[in-house]
Amino acid sequence: MLNLGERSDPNVEVHKFYGGAVLAVCLLALVFQAFLHKYGRWSELIDLPLLVTIYFGVSRRNPVTGLFLGGTIGILQDALSHDNPIGMYGIAKTMVGYLASSIGGRIDTEHPLSRFGLVFCFFHFHQIVLAITQRVLLNHSAPLFTLRLFLDSLVTAAFAVPLFALLDRLRRPS
């Protein structure tokens, strides 16, 4: 009988982290995202909660865990921001967490170039989900793609490479 909480492929390495590391990193990302915008527009270029969702989703490789982690981070981000109604980031990050966890076991996510490409694609996927959700649920027009979003995705993906290398240090040795 297959347990839904475990992967059936024995060749896929599921990374374990030190106790409290996931919670601490998620809370730090949310706090930085919520309060750094007071120090300039440069902080709006990077979506730290999205990066944390992608990193832990890809590392843990469990779609259910990625789904719940993304949903929790998204709802908390909605609660801390005043830009969106509660639920918008929750929906988008839930889908990103699930997809990142599902893809994490199928491709090499340790190479810096693959991490860059993965974050770049997930950034745009996140934006598409946000735009569609806003159009369908709120009847607000939101851009699917702009030059600003393209630049934000490049900056976010470039920032993710060293951030992910730093977060790799929180892994417990196997």
N, C-alpha and C positions, 0 to 999 in steps of 0.2 A: 504494500500500500504506500502511495506517495504522500509524503508530508508536505503541505503547501508552504511551510516555512523554510524548507531546505531546497537547494538546487540538486537536480538529479545528475548533472554532469560532474564527474569526479575530477576532471582536469581544470575546472574553473576555481581559481583561488579567491576565496572570500576573505577580505581583510578585516581583522579585529582591531579595535582601538582601545586605548587605555580608558579606564572607568571615568565617566563624566566628560570625556573629551568632546564627544559629539554634542552634548548639551551645551558645554561651555562655548564651543566654536559657533554654534547656532545663535546663542544669545549675544555673543560679541558681534556677530555679523548684523543682527537686527538692531542692536544699539548703535553701531557705527553708521548703518544706513539711515537710521532715524535722526541722528543728531549731527552728522558731518555736513549736511547741506547748509548749516548755518555759517560754515567757514568758506563758502564759495561754490560756484557752479561746477567745479572740477569733480566734486564728489558725486554728482549726478551721472557721471559717465559710466560708473561701475555699479552693478547690481550685486552687492555682496551676498544677500540671501539666495539669489539665483545660483551663484557660484558654489555656495555651501550645499545647496540641494543637489546640484550636478555632481559635485565631488563625492559626497557620501552615498548618493544613489549609485554611481558607477563603482565605488569601492565595495559597498556592501552586497551588491548584485542580487538583491531580493526585491522583486517588484512590489510586494505588499509593504515592506519597510520603506521603500522609496516613495510610495504613494502616500503613506501616513506622514513621513518626514516632510515631504513637499507641501502637503496640505496644512500641516501645523505651522511650518515656517511662513507659508503664504498668508494664512489667517492672522498670524501675529504681525506680519508686515502690514496687512490691511489695517489692523487695529492701531498701529503706530503712525501710519501715514494719514494725511488728510486729503490726498489726491483722489483716491478711489473709494467707492462703497465697499463695505466689508464683504469679502468673497471673491473679488476680482483676482487678486494675486493668489488667493487660496486655490481657485480653480486652475489657474495657469501653472502654478508650481506643483500642484498635485499631478497634473499630466506630465510635466517635465520630470518629476521624481520617478514616476512609474516608467516612463520611457528610458530615462538614464539607467535605471536599474536593469531593465530588460536588455538594453544594448551593451551594458558593461561587461557581461560575460561572453559577448560574441566578437568583440574587437579589442585590439591592443590599446589600452587606455593609459599606459605608463609612459609612452614616448611623448616628448613635448609637442611635436608637430600634430600628433593625433589629439592631444588635449586641446590645443589651439583650435583645430577644426571642429572638434566636438562642442566646445563652448560657443564658437561662432554659430554653428547650426542650432544649438539649443537656445541661444539668445533670440534668434529669429523665430523659432518655433514658439517660444514664450510670448513674443510680441504678437504673432499671428493669433494665438489663443486669446490673448488679452483683447485684441482688436475685434475679433469675432464675438467674443462674450459681451463686450460693450455695445456692439451693434445689435445683437440679438436681444439681450436682456434689458439694456438701458435705452436703446434707440439713440445712442450717441455715435457719431462718426469718429472713428479712430484710424489713424494711418496704419496701413499694413507695412509700408516701406517708405522711408525718407532717407535723404543723405545723412541727416543727423543720427538716425537709428543705425545706419551702416557704420558710421564713425564710432558710435557707442559700442557696437558689437566688436569692432576691431580692438578698441581699447580694453574692453572687458575680457576678450579672449587673450590678449597679450598679458594682462594683469593676472589671469588665471594660471598661466604656466608657472611663474614663481610661487604663487600662492599654493597651488596644488603640491609643488615640491616641498613647501614648508609644512603643509598639512600631512604629507607622507611621514613626517617624523613622529606623528601622534599614533602611528600604527604599532601594535604590539608585535614583537617578533613571533613568527610562527614556529 
